[in-house]
Amino acid sequence: ASRCIRFGSHSSAVYGVAWSPKGNLVASAGHDRSVKIWEPKVRGVSGEFAAHSKPVRSIDVDPTGQMMLTASDDKSVKIWRVAKRQFLSSFSQQTNWVRAAKFSPNGKMIATVSDDKSLRIYDVNTGECTRTITEERGAPRQVAWHPWGNMVAVALGCNRIKIFDVGGSQLLQLYVVHSAPVNDVAFHSSGNFLLSGSDDCTIRVLDLLEGRPIYTLTGHTAAVNAVGFSQDGEKFATGGNDRQLLVWQSNLHTYDASQFEAKSALLSSSCDTSVASVYQQSNASSTALSNDHSIRIDMRESHAYNILDENFQVLDSEHTKLPETPKSASKSSSVGQPKAMLSHAKLVSKELDFKPRSTSPRFF
């Protein structure tokens, strides 16, 4: 069984949504240049304001739930106080559209990616840009923080995924596992796995401890625009141009880094179409946004479908494994390389009609 709460106050496409840490508020942003604050229990808009002079591409809430972050086509990134709907500060070093902006896990830093081909790291307290990394081959489309807060994954329009060390701007891992631009990336809560979605219609599961991709999932029939893990890592959701929101059950074996010999930190992104963003607050709910100007919060309780293990492809990866780094006191250098495996995944719910193709995945 499932139930859906629909909000439809935006006048055009919704590009981003974010939950507050307590789950009592949802913030949304879109092409109409506005930001809206929703209370699902009240089922109405509790606050709205004109945030930018051009469409707002991304929205995020800090770990305390007190601050909100927006990124826009007006080339700026802004911080707001949630309770008072108050503007606090702006970061305007970007010279083109800002695709995404994300708070670090401790809320002290911000990572932004822009069509000026830059990845920038900002200090929230000082407003200073502490790191700038410029891509040569393609503009970054999305960015995600590692749970430890010392690394970020960047999804690139040139079909690559890169992991950078935030402190030293060092490239830690490079993956070339898609045949088209990468639209989104998401870390597993353990930090051991990375999920990616691409214009090539596939979802990839990357084992970061092994430094290699382990599976490709082919449930979508069009570009995959958004991917996201639940907080406990037991499920992940994907959305794409085929107007589908798919929720998957994954059995990912996680490991405690202390169990293994210390070696290097081997760590290997957004079309604004039908499903442009996916965010999961908990096991029970996921939020999807769409070009029909609406936001849907879907509460799922039953497992609908299973995907057979044999339908997953194990990839012969094309990626660069960088030299090992010396052992240090940081978590990033205390990661071993166990043989982590994805035992199986199951599609547990779906949005809209799903028409299985004759090829994988199959349902029973």
C-alpha positions in Angstrom: 0.0 0.0 0.0 1.1 3.6 -0.5 -0.2 7.1 -0.2 0.9 10.2 -1.9 0.7 13.9 -0.7 0.8 16.3 -3.7 1.8 19.9 -3.5 1.4 22.1 -6.6 2.2 25.7 -5.8 5.1 26.2 -8.2 4.2 27.9 -11.5 6.8 26.0 -13.5 9.3 23.1 -13.3 10.6 22.1 -9.9 14.4 21.5 -9.9 15.2 20.6 -6.3 13.8 19.5 -3.0 15.4 19.0 0.4 14.1 17.7 3.8 15.0 19.3 7.1 16.9 16.9 9.4 13.8 16.4 11.6 11.6 15.6 8.6 9.1 18.2 9.5 9.8 20.6 6.6 10.4 20.2 2.9 12.0 23.0 0.8 11.6 23.2 -2.9 13.1 25.4 -5.7 12.4 25.7 -9.4 12.3 27.5 -12.7 9.9 30.1 -11.3 12.9 31.5 -9.3 11.1 30.9 -6.0 11.9 28.9 -2.9 9.0 27.4 -0.9 8.9 25.8 2.5 6.3 23.1 3.0 4.9 21.3 6.1 3.7 17.9 5.0 1.5 17.5 8.1 -0.2 20.8 7.3 -0.3 20.1 3.6 0.3 23.7 2.6 3.0 26.3 1.9 4.3 27.7 5.2 6.6 30.2 3.5 7.8 31.3 0.1 10.0 34.0 -1.3 11.8 35.1 -4.4 15.3 33.8 -3.9 17.0 34.6 -7.2 16.7 36.6 -10.3 16.8 33.4 -12.5 15.8 29.8 -12.1 16.9 28.0 -8.9 18.7 24.7 -9.8 19.5 23.3 -6.4 18.4 23.5 -2.8 19.9 22.0 0.4 19.4 22.2 4.2 22.3 22.1 6.6 22.6 19.4 9.3 21.1 21.6 12.0 18.1 22.5 10.0 18.7 26.1 10.6 20.2 27.2 7.3 19.2 26.6 3.6 21.4 26.8 0.5 20.2 27.7 -3.0 22.1 27.7 -6.3 20.8 29.5 -9.4 21.3 30.4 -13.1 22.0 33.9 -11.9 25.5 32.6 -11.1 25.1 32.9 -7.3 24.8 30.7 -4.3 22.9 32.0 -1.3 22.5 31.0 2.3 19.1 31.6 4.1 17.9 31.3 7.7 15.0 28.8 7.6 13.0 29.9 10.6 12.9 33.6 9.6 13.1 33.1 5.8 16.0 35.5 6.0 18.9 36.0 3.5 22.3 35.6 5.2 25.0 35.7 2.6 25.9 35.1 -1.1 28.8 33.4 -2.9 29.2 34.9 -6.4 32.6 33.8 -7.7 31.0 31.6 -10.4 30.9 33.0 -13.9 28.1 30.8 -15.3 25.0 28.9 -14.1 25.5 27.1 -10.8 24.2 23.5 -11.2 24.4 22.4 -7.5 25.4 23.5 -4.1 25.7 21.2 -1.1 26.5 21.5 2.6 29.2 19.3 4.0 28.1 16.7 6.6 29.2 19.0 9.5 27.7 22.1 7.8 30.9 24.1 7.9 31.7 23.9 4.2 29.8 24.2 0.9 30.7 22.5 -2.4 29.4 24.1 -5.6 29.6 23.0 -9.3 29.0 25.4 -12.2 28.8 25.6 -16.0 32.0 27.6 -15.8 33.5 24.1 -15.4 34.5 24.7 -11.7 34.2 22.9 -8.5 34.5 25.3 -5.6 34.7 24.8 -1.8 33.6 27.6 0.5 33.9 28.2 4.2 30.5 28.9 5.6 31.6 31.1 8.4 34.0 33.4 6.5 32.5 33.1 3.0 36.0 32.5 1.6 36.5 30.2 -1.4 39.1 27.8 -0.1 39.5 25.6 -3.1 38.8 25.9 -6.8 39.2 23.0 -9.3 38.6 23.6 -13.0 37.6 20.8 -15.3 39.0 20.7 -18.8 36.8 18.2 -20.6 33.3 19.0 -19.4 31.2 21.0 -17.0 30.3 19.3 -13.7 26.6 18.5 -13.3 26.3 17.4 -9.7 28.4 17.1 -6.5 28.0 14.9 -3.4 29.9 14.9 -0.1 31.4 11.7 1.3 29.9 11.0 4.8 33.3 11.7 6.4 33.2 15.2 5.0 36.8 15.2 3.6 36.0 14.1 0.0 33.5 15.0 -2.7 32.3 13.1 -5.8 31.6 15.1 -9.0 29.5 14.0 -11.9 30.7 15.3 -15.2 29.1 16.1 -18.5 32.0 14.3 -20.2 30.8 10.9 -18.9 33.3 10.7 -16.0 33.1 10.6 -12.2 35.8 12.1 -10.1 36.5 11.9 -6.4 38.5 14.8 -4.9 40.2 15.3 -1.5 38.7 18.6 -0.2 41.7 19.6 1.9 44.3 19.4 -0.8 42.3 19.3 -4.0 43.9 16.0 -4.9 42.2 13.7 -7.4 41.7 10.5 -5.5 39.8 8.4 -8.1 38.6 8.6 -11.7 35.9 6.4 -13.2 34.9 6.2 -16.8 32.0 3.8 -16.5 29.2 5.6 -18.5 28.9 6.1 -22.2 27.1 9.5 -21.9 27.1 12.5 -19.5 26.7 11.6 -15.8 23.8 13.5 -14.2 23.9 12.5 -10.5 26.0 10.8 -7.9 25.2 9.7 -4.3 27.3 8.1 -1.5 26.1 5.1 0.6 25.9 6.0 4.3 28.9 3.8 5.0 31.0 5.7 2.5 32.0 2.4 0.8 29.8 2.7 -2.3 28.8 5.3 -4.8 25.7 5.4 -7.0 25.6 7.1 -10.4 22.9 7.9 -13.0 23.6 8.9 -16.6 22.1 9.9 -20.0 23.0 6.3 -21.1 19.9 5.2 -19.2 21.9 3.1 -16.7 22.6 3.2 -13.0 26.1 2.1 -11.8 27.1 0.8 -8.4 30.7 1.5 -7.6 32.7 -0.3 -4.9 35.0 2.5 -3.5 37.1 0.2 -1.4 37.9 -2.0 -4.4 38.2 1.0 -6.6 35.9 -0.5 -9.3 32.3 -0.6 -10.6 30.5 -3.8 -9.6 27.1 -3.6 -11.2 25.0 -1.8 -13.8 21.2 -1.6 -13.4 19.0 -1.1 -16.5 15.5 -0.4 -15.1 15.0 2.9 -16.9 14.2 3.4 -20.5 15.6 7.0 -20.8 18.2 9.2 -19.2 18.6 8.7 -15.4 18.6 12.2 -13.9 18.7 11.5 -10.2 19.9 8.9 -7.7 19.7 8.8 -3.9 20.3 6.4 -1.0 18.0 6.2 2.1 19.7 7.3 5.3 20.3 3.7 6.4 21.6 2.7 3.0 19.2 -0.2 2.6 17.3 1.4 -0.3 18.1 3.7 -3.1 15.8 5.7 -5.5 16.3 6.6 -9.1 14.4 8.9 -11.4 14.6 9.8 -15.1 13.3 11.1 -18.4 11.0 8.1 -18.6 8.8 9.7 -15.9 9.6 6.9 -13.5 10.7 7.0 -9.8 12.1 3.6 -9.0 12.9 2.5 -5.4 15.4 -0.3 -5.1 16.2 -2.6 -2.2 20.0 -3.2 -2.0 22.0 -5.7 0.1 25.4 -4.0 0.2 27.9 -5.6 2.5 29.6 -2.8 4.4 32.9 -3.1 6.3 34.6 -1.5 9.2 37.8 0.1 8.0 39.6 -1.1 11.2 39.2 -4.7 10.1 41.6 -4.3 7.2 45.2 -3.3 6.6 45.5 0.5 6.2 46.0 1.4 2.5 45.0 4.3 0.4 41.6 5.9 0.2 40.4 4.5 -3.1 37.4 6.4 -4.1 36.8 6.5 -7.4 26.6 14.4 -12.4 21.5 17.1 -14.5 18.9 17.2 -17.1 15.9 19.2 -15.9 13.3 16.8 -17.3 10.6 14.5 -15.9 12.1 13.4 -12.7 15.0 15.8 -11.9 15.8 15.1 -8.3 15.3 12.3 -5.8 15.7 12.6 -2.0 15.0 10.0 0.6 14.4 11.1 4.2 14.1 7.6 5.7 13.1 4.0 4.8 9.5 5.0 4.6 9.3 7.9 2.2 10.8 9.4 -0.9 10.3 12.8 -2.5 10.1 13.3 -6.3 9.7 16.4 -8.3 8.5 16.7 -11.9 8.1 19.1 -14.8 4.3 19.1 -14.1 5.2 21.7 -11.4 4.3 19.4 -8.6 6.0 17.7 -5.7 5.0 14.2 -4.5 5.8 12.6 -1.2 5.3 8.9 -1.6 4.9 6.6 1.5 5.7 3.0 0.6 5.0 -0.1 2.7 5.1 -3.1 0.4 7.7 -4.7 -1.8 6.3 -4.7 -5.3 8.9 -6.4 -7.5 12.1 -8.3 -7.4 15.0 -8.2 -9.9 16.9 -11.4 -10.3 20.7 -11.3 -9.6 21.4 -12.8 -13.0 20.0 -9.7 -14.7 22.8 -7.5 -13.4 25.9 -7.0 -15.5 29.3 -7.2 -13.8 31.4 -4.5 -15.6 34.8 -4.8 -17.0 35.7 -1.4 -15.7 37.5 1.4 -17.5 38.9 3.4 -14.6 42.2 4.7 -13.3 43.4 3.4 -10.0 45.7 6.0 -8.6 48.9 5.2 -6.6 48.4 4.4 -2.9 48.8 7.3 -0.5 50.9 7.0 2.7 49.1 6.1 5.9 48.1 9.0 8.1 45.9 9.7 11.0 42.9 10.7 8.9 40.1 8.3 8.1 40.7 8.7 4.4 44.0 6.8 4.6 42.8 4.0 6.9 40.6 2.2 4.3 41.5 -1.3 3.3 40.3 -3.1 0.2 38.0 -6.0 1.1 36.1 -7.8 -1.6 32.8 -6.0 -1.0 30.0 -7.4 -3.1 26.4 -6.4 -4.0 24.6 -9.7 -3.3 21.3 -8.6 -4.9 19.0 -5.7 -5.4 15.2 -5.6 -5.6 13.0 -3.0 -7.1 10.5 -2.5 -4.3 8.2 0.3 -5.6 7.6 2.3 -8.7 6.0 5.6 -9.9 3.8 5.6 -13.0 3.6 2.7 -15.4 6.7 0.4 -15.9 6.8 -1.7 -19.0 9.6 -4.3 -18.8 11.7 -4.8 -21.9 12.5 -8.2 -23.2 16.0 -7.7 -21.9 17.1 -7.3 -18.3 15.8 -6.6 -15.7 13.1 -9.2 -15.5 10.3 -9.3 -12.9 8.5 -12.2 -11.2 
